[in-house]
Amino acid sequence: MGISYPGVLMRLTKESEYALLGMAHLASQPAGSLVSLGRIAKSEGLPQTFLSKIFRKLARHQLLSRRPDDAAPVPVMVGRMLRR
């Protein structure tokens, strides 16, 4: 996947691309709603096993929570997510 701005092309790894797609899917849901990993994978056309590994890593770095009662939502900067 490439993201382009005038004069700039940024190449992402599959892991980064899937992380962004999964997080964007979560962000598009109503606040406080629960979304299963399987639903995200199916909606975005992503392999569920790989997405599961990615989401575990994001949760470990506190970029998302596994359960709604884990923590209040935290704003995530895309750059911070890509550096993980």
C-alpha positions in Angstrom: 0.0 0.0 0.0 1.3 3.4 -0.8 0.0 6.7 0.6 0.8 9.7 -1.6 0.9 13.4 -1.0 2.2 15.8 -3.6 5.9 14.7 -4.1 5.8 12.1 -1.3 5.2 8.4 -1.3 5.1 6.4 1.9 5.4 2.6 1.7 3.8 0.6 4.5 4.4 -3.0 5.6 1.4 -5.3 5.5 1.4 -5.2 9.3 1.2 -1.4 9.3 -1.4 -1.3 6.6 -3.6 -3.9 8.4 -3.2 -2.1 11.7 -4.3 1.2 10.1 -7.3 -0.5 8.4 -8.4 -2.2 11.6 -8.0 0.9 13.7 -9.9 3.0 11.0 -12.7 0.4 11.1 -12.9 0.7 14.9 -12.9 4.5 14.7 -15.8 4.4 12.3 -18.0 2.6 14.9 -20.3 4.4 17.3 -18.5 5.3 20.6 -18.7 2.5 23.1 -19.7 -0.2 20.6 -18.2 -3.6 20.7 -16.7 -5.0 17.5 -15.4 -8.6 17.1 -12.1 -9.2 15.5 -13.8 -11.5 13.0 -16.2 -8.8 12.0 -13.3 -6.3 11.4 -11.4 -8.9 9.4 -14.4 -9.8 7.2 -15.4 -6.2 6.6 -11.9 -5.1 5.7 -11.0 -8.3 3.8 -8.1 -9.0 6.1 -6.7 -12.4 7.3 -8.2 -12.8 10.8 -5.1 -14.7 12.2 -2.7 -12.0 11.2 -5.0 -9.2 12.3 -5.3 -11.0 15.7 -1.5 -10.9 16.2 -1.4 -7.2 15.1 -4.2 -6.3 17.5 -2.5 -8.1 20.4 0.6 -6.0 19.7 -1.5 -2.8 19.6 -3.2 -3.8 22.9 0.2 -4.5 24.5 1.3 -1.0 23.6 -2.0 0.4 24.9 -3.1 1.6 21.5 -6.5 -0.2 22.0 -8.1 -2.2 24.7 -9.3 -5.8 24.5 -12.4 -5.2 26.6 -14.6 -2.1 27.0 -13.9 -1.9 30.7 -10.1 -1.9 30.4 -9.5 1.8 30.0 -10.9 5.0 28.6 -10.3 5.6 24.9 -6.9 7.2 24.2 -6.4 9.3 21.1 -3.8 7.6 18.9 -1.4 9.4 16.6 -0.8 7.4 13.4 3.0 8.0 13.6 3.0 6.6 17.1 1.2 3.5 15.9 3.5 3.0 12.9 6.7 3.2 15.2 5.5 0.2 17.3 
